[in-house]
Amino acid sequence: MRKALGMIEAVGLTTAIAALDAASKAADITLVGYDKVIGVAKSVSVTIHIAGEVAAVNAAIEAGVEAGNKVGTIVSSKTIARPHEEIDFLINEFKSNLKEKKSKKEEKKNSKKKEENKE
């Protein structure tokens, strides 16, 4: 990768979406994945993973944290500039999981359409 990996951990989906929206508008970054964890701050947290040039990820993280805190609570954020090559494995795993999630949504959508057409 040799660019940067950024992460924003938010309490709740709404906060995470607001943070991602602001981050995406602030700089040229790519969403590479997200995770939902139960138990952070006694709630559900959503961590978004973004990638791009170091300066872009820094700007996106800053904007995302600011926007997220206006809506809810940002637990933590971090930019890893030029991560070690071993991190590429993790990033590829994030991308793979994101593609899987999109694929499952499409399957559900297509299945629902087929059911509606049978009626």
N, C-alpha and C positions, 0 to 999 in steps of 0.2 A: 504494500500500500504506500508506505513512505509519505503519506500526507498527515492527516490528523484524525483522531477519533474523539468525539465529544459525547458526553452523557449528561442527561438531566433527569433526576429522580424527583417525581412529583407525587403528592398524596392525591389520589383520585384521577379518574380519566379526564374529566373536564379541565383540570389544571394542566395535565400533560398535553392535551390538545391545544390549549391556549399557548403553552410554551413552544410547542412544535410549530404552530402557525407563525408566531413572531420570529422564531429562529429561521424558518424557511424564507420569510419575507426580508429578513435582515441581511442574508448572505447566500451565496451559491453553495448550498450543502445538499447532501443526499441522506434521506432516512435509510439506514441500513438494518434497523430492527427495533424491537421494543420488547419489554418483559413486564409482566404483571406479577407482583409479589404480595402475598397477604401477610400482614404482621408488622410492616414498617410503620413506625409512629402509631401503632395500634389501629392501623387502617390498611387499605389497599393502596399500594404504590405502583406507579407505572414509570418505568425508566425508558426513555427514548435514546436511541443510539444514532448519532449522525456522523457523517464523514465529509471531508473536503480539504481544501487548503488550510494551513494552520491559521492564518489571519481570518479566513471566512468562518471557521469553526469557532474561534474565540469570539468573534462578533455575534455569531448566531447563539452561542451559549449565553452571552451577556444579555441579549435581547430576550431570549427565551426565559431566563430566570426572572428578569424584571416583569415580563408579562404574566408568567405563572404565579408569581407572588401577589399580583393584583387580583387574581381569581381565587387562589387557594394557597397551598403551602408547597414550596420547593424544599425538599429535604437535603439534596446535595447536587453538585454539578462538578464536572471535571473535563478538562481538555487534555488529551495525551498527544503531544506533538511528535510527529515522526515515530510512531510506535514500533517496537521491536517486531521483527518478522513473524514471531510466534503469535502475535496478536492478529495477524492476517487470518489465521485459522479460525479464531473467534469471530472476526468480522464476517468471514464467509459463512459461518454457522448462523449468524444473525440474518444475513441475506437469505440463506436457505429457508430459515424459519419464516421469514416474512413472505417469501414466495409460496410456501406451504399454506400459510394462513389465507393468502389471497386466493389460492386454488380451491381451498375448502369453501370459501365464501361463494365462489363461482359455481361450485358443484351444488351447493344448497340452493342458490338462486335458480339454476337450471332445473333442478329437481322440483322446485316449487312451481315453475312455469309448466312443466310437464303435468303435474297434478291438476293445475288450473285448466289446462287444455283438455284433460280427460273429462272434466265436468261439463 
